[in-house]
C-alpha cells in the first residue's frame, strides 16, 4: 500500500508541475512520459520474460505513421478517437502478425529477428516516398482537438502535457495491474524457469505471444504521442537508434521492476538535454555514463536506490530503538 501511496503522490506532484514550469521544461516532461511508456513496453518483454527486443521501434513508428497519414489526409486532428483507435489497432495487428513468428525465437535469435524487422520497416518508410514522404518525412500534423472540451487547447505545451499525462497514468495503471495479476506472475515464472512452467501445464508460447502483443500496443501508443508532440514523423522513429534509447533507459533504471523504466527514462532525457547543451559529443558521454551505471549498479538504479533507502531506514529504526 505504501508503494501505491507514493505513486499517487508522485503523480499528483507531476500533474501540478506545468503550472510552475516554462513551456520548455513542460515539453521535457512530456518527452519523459512518452519514453516511459515506450520503455515499459520493452520492460514487459525484457524484464518479465527475458526477451530483449532490438526492433520495438517498428510498432512505435508503424502506429505513428498510421496516425500521421490519417491526420494529414482525412481528419486533421478533428477526430482524435478515430486516429488514436486506428493507430493502436495498427500496432496491435502488426504485433499479432509478427509475433506468430518472432515469439518462437529465443536469446540472441530473438534479438536479431526483432532488429531485422525494425530495419525492414525503416527501409519501407524510406522507399515508399509517396505515402511516407521518404527520408524527409511528413510535417504539418495537427494535434488532437476535442470539440466537446472547447476549453482544452492541446496546441500549447501545458494543454498537450495533460493529454499525455492522462494516457500515461492509464498506461501505468494497466501495466501495474497486469504484472501483479496471475498472468504477470506467470510471465515472471517463465523467465525464471521456462521448462518448469511448461511441466506445470502453462502454455508458454501463448503467454509470450499475448505479452508480445501488449508490448507492441504500448510501443504504438508511445509512437502516436511522439508524432502528436513533434507534429512530424520520419523514418528515424523506426530506426534501431530509437529502440536502443528506450532499451538503455530500461537497463539503467532496472529491468523487471515497475520503477525501472520511470527512473531510467527520466535520467536518459534529462542527461540528454543537459549534456547536449554543452557539447555535440553528448552520445559518447551518455555511453560512458551508461557503462558506469552498468558497472556500479548492474541491477539498475531502481534496485540500488531501494537498497540504499532500506539501509537508511533500518539504521534510523535501530538508532530509535537504542
ABEGO torsion letter per residue (X at the ends): XAAAAAAAAAAAAAAAAAAABBAAAAAAAAAAAAAAAAAAAAAAAAAAAGBBBAAAAAAAAAAAAAAAAAAAAAAGGABAAAAAAAAAAAAAAAAAAAAAAAAABBEAAAAAAAAAAAAAAAAAAAABAAAAGEAAEBBGBBBBBBAABAABBAABAAAAAAAAAAAAAAAAAAAAAAAABAAAAAAAAAAABAAAAAAAGBBAAAAAAAAAAAAAAAAAAAAAAAAAAAGBBBAAAABAAAAAAAAAAAAAAEBGBAAAAAAAAAAAAAAAAAAAAABAAAAAAAAAAAAAAAAABAAEAAAAAAAAAAAAAAAAAAAAAX
